[in-house]
Amino acid sequence: MKQLAADGIPVAVSCRVLELARQPYYRWLADPVTDAELEEAYRANALFDAHREDPEFGYRFLADEARDAGERMSDRTAWRICSENRWWSSFGKKRGSKSGRSGPPVHDDLVGRIFTAEAPNRLWLTDIERHEALLNRVGVRDHHGRAVAAAR
């Protein structure tokens, strides 16, 4: 914004194009880094130094180390800063989970199941369900999910 103003473009026009209000821009221009942001940066530095020294510590021990270094904060604040920056204990979080990926098939498909259909009403699938209220129910659907038949 300062560069645009130096090039002769009015701040009001720049703010309108960028869809920003002028008052918050001028407020930020007067004080670009707030006291709260500066204090949080000091706290994050103290937590990071403690984490770098002992990566097996959790956020509570890191908060204690930061307090010993002179940065006052609650455990909740230490947790928030650590979780935002992904500073986990080396023992606490499991990394690299499969997250839904299935493994290899348990056994070979000896029956030769082919569940593809060229058109609707060419391949039917059945399912037998046991419900206490319905007793036994058989539903037949085609490959595209449409109900073909149902029986009790």
N, C-alpha and C positions, 0 to 999 in steps of 0.2 A: 504494500500500500504506500509506503514511504517512497519507493522507487517510482511508482506511478505519479505520485504528487510531485516528485522532482522533475518528471518529464512534462509537467504542465497539465496533467489530468486532475480535475477537482476530486477531492475526497468524497463528496456527495455522490458524484457519478460512479466512482469506483465501488462505493458501498452499495449503490442501487444495483449495479451489474452483478456483484458478488452476493447479493441478497443478504447483506449485513446491515444492521442498524448502526447509525453513526455514533450514538452515545456509548454503547459498549466498546466500540473501537477506540474512541478517545479516552475512555476509562482505562482500557488495556494499555494504550500508548503512554499514559501518565505513570502506570505501575505495571510493567510487563510480567513481573514475577511477584506473586502475592506472598505475604508472610507465611501463610499456611502451606503453600507449595514449597517454599524454601525450607520450612521446618520438616516437611515430609521427606524432602530430598536428603537432609541431614540424617533423619531416622533411617532411611533406606540405605544410606552409606554405612551407618553403624551396623545394621543388620547384615549387609552384604559382607562387611569385614569379618564379622563373627561367623558367618556361614562359610566363608572361604577358609578360615582357620580350622573349623570343625564342621565338615559337611554332614556328619551324622546327627547333629543337633536338630531338634524340631523347633517350631516357632517360639515355644515358651522359653526354652533355654537360650535361643537367640535374643529374645526380648530381655532376658536377664543380663546377657553379655552386653547388649546395647545400653541398658541402664547403668551397668558398671562403667561403661565408657562415657557416661554423662548425658545420654539421650533419654529423656523421660517419655514413656509411652505405656499404654495398656497392652495386655496380651492380645486383645481383639484387634488393636491397631497393628501390632506386629504380624498377626495372622493375615490381615488384609494386604499389607505390603508384601509379605512373603508369597502369598498366593497369586497376587497380581504379577509378580516377577518370576513366578514358578521356581522359587527356592524351596525345595522339599528336602526333607531328611533323606539321607541316602538309604536308610532302612525302611522308611515309611511307605512310599508310593511304589506300586508295581508299574513298571513301564513296559510298553510293547505288547499289550494284550491283543488277542486276535480280533477283538471287536466285531464279532459276527461272521468272520470268515470260517467256512466249514473246512474240515480236513479232508483227507482222501477217502474214497468210499471204503466201507468196512469189508465188503466182499464183491466179487465180480457179479454182474447181472446175468445170471444163467438162464433166466426166463426170456430175456430179450424184450423187455418192456420198451415200447415206443409210444411216447405220449405226444405225438404231433399229429395234427389233422389238417388236411388241405382245405376243408370247407366245414361249415357248421353241420351238425347232425351226422358226422362220419365216425367219430370216436366217442364212446360213452364210458364214463367212469362211475363206479358204484361205491357206496360207503354204508356200512351198517353201524348204527349208533345205538347205544343202550342208554335210555333215560327212564327214570322211575315213573314219571307221569305218562310217558308214551309207550312204555315197555320196549318193544323192538321196532325200529323204523329203518326202512331201506330207502335211500334216495339215489336216483340215477340222474346224472347230469352229463351234458355233452362237454366236449373239450373247451368250449367257449363260456362255460359257467351257467348255461341255461338249464333249468330243471326240465327233465324229460318225463320222469315218472317218480311216484312216491307210493310206498305201500307200508302197511303195518303188519 
